Amino acid sequence: MEIRIAGTLVGTDAVTHNAGSPGFGRYDSDTIEVSPYSIAFSAQEIIEALALPYDQACRELKEDERAYGDTSDFTAIGYCGLPDAIAKHPDALAEIIRVYLLEALFEHILPPRKGWKFVLNSVDRIDVTPATILLTGRCFRHIAGPGLRMTGT
């Protein structure tokens, strides 16, 4: 996994995520710097991070869809396993990650910690290829004053 903020490689210890769904909370501070970020994962890293939550979401949605006649991106890809989704259904998998698995992914790669410098605040794009999964968005960095204070969502 490789995390870049404004093009500069940073370690996971410098980064946290805004808990909750993308769109996240709002910050009450005019002393932040907003920068683009990217996180690149190998297919194997995504499989290790998301295999269990992916399988759980797939099972639950399959049951719900049968019970209620709904459909989802899981339906469109035939409820295939995560390795097949990466290899054969990149667009559907990007949407599945965005809708169902993003929080699980962030919790896996960025567990709660102190001392972070950057807060991932949005996920603007998810690109999936057979070799790489790339998340891009915006992050915040506190630059002056009393610090970041999270307000209500």
Phi, psi and omega in degrees: 000141180226123178252129176235136175240121185050039177085352182262130179294130178229156178275161180296335180291343181267358190232141169229175178237156181279105186303142182112192182279157178302142195109325166047196179275181178247146179253136181262080180195135173259017182246039178243153174251130179259129181225154172284150173227163171217145173233120179253129178242146167283162177302319181296321177297320178293318179299315180296322183282326192242001184304311182291310178297326177297310181298320179296313179298319180299313179298313183296317180291324178299316177297312180299317182294323177291321182288323188246358179074017178278170173224160179212184175295332175297320177300314184299332181256013175069026179056034182291165178289165183300315178302320178292322178298318178298313186286324191244343186224059187298319182292317178295320179295321177303318179291321177299316177298313183299316187277319191246336194238357186299314181296319177298321178296312180297320179297325180289315186270336184229070180297157181305137179201164175260163174088008180289157179247335186233143176242118174290122186249339179212156169241107184270336184203144173230121179245130181241129169233168179301337182257331190219141171243126185238124173255136175226151180182206180240149176227164178248147170225130177288131182242343180189167174084201189285351177110170179287133177233118180283131175253182181300160180274000000 
